[in-house]
Amino acid sequence: MPYLLISTQIRLEAGPTMVGDEHSDPILMDFLGARKRNMLGNNFCEYYVNDAPRVVLDKLEQLGYRVVSMTGVGQTLVWCLHRE
């Protein structure tokens, strides 16, 4: 899985950070220390860590991920990463 999206709410810049969905690589999620949760009202699960996005980006860089793009969508910050 060479692409990865991570996101956080603007008011939560210090964490938590969403790092994957229910189909994400469990080994990668374990490396990040992510936990799976299902938010009330959603029909899907997501992985999150309590770390700030900067900490998550630093960890992913160790595995060869690089930021391809970053944007704000409403009150959400989103980073797209790719690994060769």
C-alpha positions as CSV (number, residue, x, y, z in Angstrom):
1,M,0.0,0.0,0.0
2,P,2.2,2.9,-1.2
3,Y,-0.4,5.7,-0.5
4,L,-1.6,6.8,2.9
5,L,-3.9,9.6,4.1
6,I,-3.6,11.0,7.6
7,S,-5.8,13.8,9.0
8,T,-6.8,15.8,12.1
9,Q,-9.3,18.4,13.0
10,I,-7.9,22.0,13.1
11,R,-8.9,22.4,16.7
12,L,-7.1,19.2,17.5
13,E,-3.6,19.9,16.1
14,A,-2.0,18.3,19.1
15,G,-3.9,15.0,18.4
16,P,-5.5,12.7,17.9
17,T,-4.5,12.0,14.3
18,M,-6.5,9.7,12.0
19,V,-4.0,7.4,10.3
20,G,-6.1,4.8,8.4
21,D,-9.3,3.0,7.7
22,E,-10.6,-0.5,8.4
23,H,-8.6,-1.8,5.4
24,S,-5.3,-0.3,6.4
25,D,-2.1,-2.4,6.8
26,P,-2.3,-3.8,10.4
27,I,1.5,-4.0,10.7
28,L,1.8,-0.3,9.8
29,M,-1.0,0.6,12.2
30,D,0.8,-1.4,15.0
31,F,4.1,0.5,14.2
32,L,2.2,3.8,14.6
33,G,0.5,2.6,17.8
34,A,-2.9,3.1,16.3
35,R,-6.1,1.9,17.7
36,K,-9.2,1.0,15.7
37,R,-12.5,2.7,16.6
38,N,-16.0,3.2,15.3
39,M,-17.4,6.6,15.9
40,L,-21.1,6.8,16.8
41,G,-23.2,7.2,13.6
42,N,-20.4,5.9,11.2
43,N,-20.8,2.6,9.4
44,F,-17.0,2.2,9.2
45,C,-14.0,2.0,11.5
46,E,-10.9,4.2,11.5
47,Y,-7.5,4.0,13.1
48,Y,-6.2,6.8,15.2
49,V,-3.3,7.7,17.4
50,N,-3.1,10.3,20.2
51,D,0.0,11.8,18.7
52,A,0.1,15.1,16.9
53,P,0.4,14.9,13.1
54,R,4.0,16.1,13.3
55,V,4.9,13.0,15.4
56,V,3.1,10.7,13.0
57,L,4.8,12.3,9.9
58,D,8.2,11.8,11.6
59,K,7.4,8.1,12.2
60,L,6.2,7.6,8.6
61,E,9.4,9.2,7.3
62,Q,11.4,6.5,9.0
63,L,9.5,4.0,6.8
64,G,10.2,5.9,3.6
65,Y,6.9,7.8,3.3
66,R,7.0,11.3,1.8
67,V,4.3,13.9,1.8
68,V,2.9,14.3,-1.7
69,S,0.3,17.0,-0.8
70,M,-1.4,18.7,2.1
71,T,-4.7,20.6,2.2
72,G,-7.4,21.9,4.5
73,V,-10.9,20.6,4.0
74,G,-13.4,22.6,6.1
75,Q,-12.1,22.1,9.7
76,T,-9.9,19.1,8.7
77,L,-6.2,19.0,7.8
78,V,-5.3,16.2,5.4
79,W,-1.8,14.9,4.3
80,C,-1.3,12.5,1.4
81,L,1.9,10.4,1.7
82,H,3.5,8.0,-0.7
83,R,6.2,5.3,-0.3
84,E,8.3,4.1,-3.2
